[in-house]
């Protein structure tokens, strides 16, 4: 199967991981068998890493604290930011870790059951790591949109539909 079809499959699964091979096949003009083979190849090659659900934890009444931490680090000789970023990414509290351009080097998203546990993670584990110069922590107060999905509280789209 051509590379473009693989990208189409990845995009469709990213938008809705519940799509069955026969549904994807109909959308991209392939057979379900070809789609199943392509998905297996994408998984084997490490391009398709995981199938997930997007949960509104506020509606589920789950106590979770999410924080975004800007981290400034001292790059290490021969490995730059990679070694330290990989160490940070391995912490169980870390949901995401990105190398960024701008005033800070790393963008780290963490999750813990309480504000105190996030603070403890930052003060005892993250800030004390060799190579970490400084951190700035921002707490998420409310989510309005994530991965292209609007959450409750966001205003409905009131634009008029455009038809050809």
C-alpha positions in Angstrom: 0.0 0.0 0.0 1.3 3.4 -0.9 2.7 5.9 1.7 -0.2 8.3 1.2 -2.8 5.6 2.1 -0.8 4.9 5.3 -1.0 8.6 6.2 -4.8 8.5 5.6 -5.2 5.5 7.8 -3.1 7.2 10.6 -5.2 10.4 10.3 -8.5 8.5 10.5 -7.5 6.4 13.5 -6.1 9.5 15.2 -9.6 11.1 14.8 -11.5 8.0 15.9 -9.6 5.0 17.2 -12.8 2.9 17.1 -13.0 2.8 13.3 -13.1 -0.8 12.0 -10.9 -1.9 9.1 -14.0 -2.2 6.9 -15.0 1.4 7.7 -11.5 2.7 6.9 -11.4 0.6 3.7 -14.6 2.3 2.5 -13.2 5.7 3.3 -9.9 5.3 1.4 -10.9 2.9 -1.4 -9.1 -0.2 -0.2 -10.1 -3.6 0.9 -10.5 -4.4 4.6 -7.7 -7.0 4.3 -5.3 -4.4 2.9 -6.3 -2.0 5.8 -5.7 -4.7 8.4 -2.3 -5.5 6.9 -1.4 -1.8 6.7 -2.4 -1.2 10.4 -0.3 -4.2 11.5 2.7 -2.8 9.6 2.1 0.7 11.1 2.0 -0.8 14.6 5.1 -2.9 13.9 7.1 0.1 12.6 6.2 2.1 15.7 4.1 4.7 13.8 0.9 3.7 15.4 1.7 3.6 19.1 -1.6 3.4 21.0 -5.3 3.6 20.7 -6.9 6.0 23.2 -10.1 7.5 24.5 -10.5 11.2 25.3 -12.2 11.4 28.7 -13.9 14.5 30.3 -12.6 13.8 33.8 -14.5 16.8 35.2 -17.8 15.1 34.2 -16.6 11.8 35.6 -16.0 13.7 38.9 -12.4 12.4 39.2 -10.0 14.3 41.2 -7.0 15.1 39.0 -4.6 18.0 38.9 -2.9 18.8 35.6 0.0 21.2 35.4 2.1 22.4 32.6 5.7 23.1 33.5 8.2 25.2 31.5 11.7 23.8 32.1 14.9 25.5 31.3 17.8 23.1 31.1 21.6 23.1 30.5 22.2 21.0 27.4 24.7 18.2 27.9 27.8 17.8 25.6 27.2 15.3 22.8 23.5 14.6 23.7 22.0 18.1 23.9 18.6 18.0 25.5 17.8 14.4 24.7 19.2 12.6 27.8 17.6 14.9 30.3 14.3 15.1 28.4 14.1 11.3 28.3 14.8 11.0 32.0 12.0 13.5 32.8 9.6 11.8 30.4 10.1 8.5 32.3 8.5 9.8 35.5 5.0 8.3 36.1 3.5 11.8 36.7 4.6 13.1 33.3 1.9 12.8 30.6 3.8 14.7 27.8 7.3 16.1 27.3 8.3 18.3 24.4 11.5 20.1 23.3 10.4 23.7 22.5 11.7 26.8 20.9 11.4 30.0 22.9 12.2 31.1 26.4 12.1 27.6 27.9 13.6 24.4 26.6 11.1 21.7 27.7 7.3 21.7 27.9 6.3 19.1 30.5 2.7 18.2 31.3 2.1 16.3 34.6 -0.9 14.8 36.3 -1.4 13.9 40.0 -4.3 13.4 42.4 -3.6 16.6 44.3 -2.0 20.0 44.0 0.4 19.1 46.8 1.6 16.0 44.9 2.3 18.1 41.8 4.2 20.6 43.9 6.2 17.8 45.5 7.0 16.4 42.1 8.3 19.7 40.9 10.2 20.7 44.0 11.7 17.3 45.0 12.1 15.4 41.8 12.1 17.8 38.7 13.8 20.9 40.0 16.6 19.0 41.8 17.7 17.1 38.7 21.2 17.9 37.5 20.9 20.0 34.4 17.6 21.6 35.3 18.2 25.4 35.6 14.6 26.6 36.4 11.0 25.7 36.2 7.7 27.6 35.9 4.5 25.7 36.8 1.1 26.5 35.4 -2.0 24.7 36.7 -4.8 23.8 34.4 -8.0 25.3 35.7 -10.4 24.2 33.0 -10.2 22.5 29.6 -12.2 24.0 26.8 -10.7 22.0 23.9 -8.3 19.1 23.6 -7.1 17.2 20.5 -9.7 19.1 18.5 -12.6 18.2 20.7 -14.7 20.9 22.5 -15.6 20.3 26.1 -18.6 21.4 28.0 -18.6 25.1 28.6 -17.4 26.1 25.2 -19.8 28.1 23.1 -21.5 26.3 20.2 -20.4 27.1 16.7 -23.0 29.6 15.5 -21.5 30.1 12.0 -23.9 29.6 9.1 -23.2 26.5 7.0 -21.7 27.1 3.6 -23.1 25.1 0.8 -21.8 24.9 -2.8 
